[in-house]
Amino acid sequence: MSHTSKKNKIWPDIVDNSVKIVHLLDMCGHEKYLKTTMHGLTSLYPDYCLLVIGANMGISKMTKEHLGISLALNLPVFVVFTKIDLAPEKIFNDNM
């Protein structure tokens, strides 16, 4: 039995024996895949949006686009800055 088929047989048991299930989706961040991200956000009905920003890169055009889409869909947004150890102090302070 392959790993995938074994995993698929376990899911019904997990669902039946769970009080709450948290489903995490990793949407595309690159502009090239904006249509894919839009499809995911509008068809999978997420409850929240976790916006991940690389502190060394800052807030990009796509960051603003994703934030706007999330707000338009009335999704509560959490913002997480990663790579803060790599960010120059000025860029880190500007992002904050």
N, C-alpha and C positions, 0 to 999 in steps of 0.2 A: 504494500500500500504506500502510495507516495505521501510526502509530507503535506501537500495541499489537500488531498482527499481526507486525510486524517483530521486536519484542522477544520475542514468544512463539516465533518460529522460531530465535532465538539461544540460548534456554535449553538445548535438548538438546546443543548444541555445548559450552556452558559446563560442563554436567554431565559429559559424556564426556571432557573435557580437564582436569578438576580433580581434585586429590588430596583436597582438603577443601573443603567448602562451608559457610559460616557463614550461617545464616538468622536474621535479626533480626525479632522481632515487636514491634509497639507495641500494647500492651494498654491498654484504657480505664482511666483513673484515677478517674473520677467514679462516685459511688455508683449513679447512675442506670443505669450500664452494667455493674454487677457481674456479672450473669449472662453477659454477653458475654465478660468477662474470664475468668470461671470456665470457660466453654466452651473458650476458647483455651488456657488452661493445662492443661486435662485432655484435650483432643483433639489438640493439636499436639505434645505431648511435648517441651517445651523442656528443654535441659540445664542452663540457668542462669536466674536471675532478676536483672535489673538494676533495682533500686528507686531511682527518681529522686525526690529531695525538694528542694523549693524552700526554700532556707535562710531566706528572708524570711517564709515561711509556717509552717514547722515541720512537726512530725510530727502528721498528722491522724488522725482515726478510720479513714479509708480506707487510709492508709499502714500502720497497724497491721493492718488487715484483709488487705491484700495480703501483708504480711510473714507473717502467720499462715497464709495459704493456701500460700505458697511453702514454708514450713517443714513444713507438713502433707504436702506433695507431695515432701518430701526434696530440694528444689532448693537448690543452693548459691546464696547471695544476695550480690550486690555492692550496696553503697549508694553513691550519688553525690549530693552536694549541689550544686545549681545556684544561681545568683543570689546567691552569697555577697557580692558587691559591693553588693547591695541590702538585705542583712539588718542590722538594728540590732545593735550589738555584744552586747547582753544576749541577744537571741533567737538569734543565731549561737552564742554560748557555751552556751546551754541545749540547743540541738540537738546540738552536738558531744558 
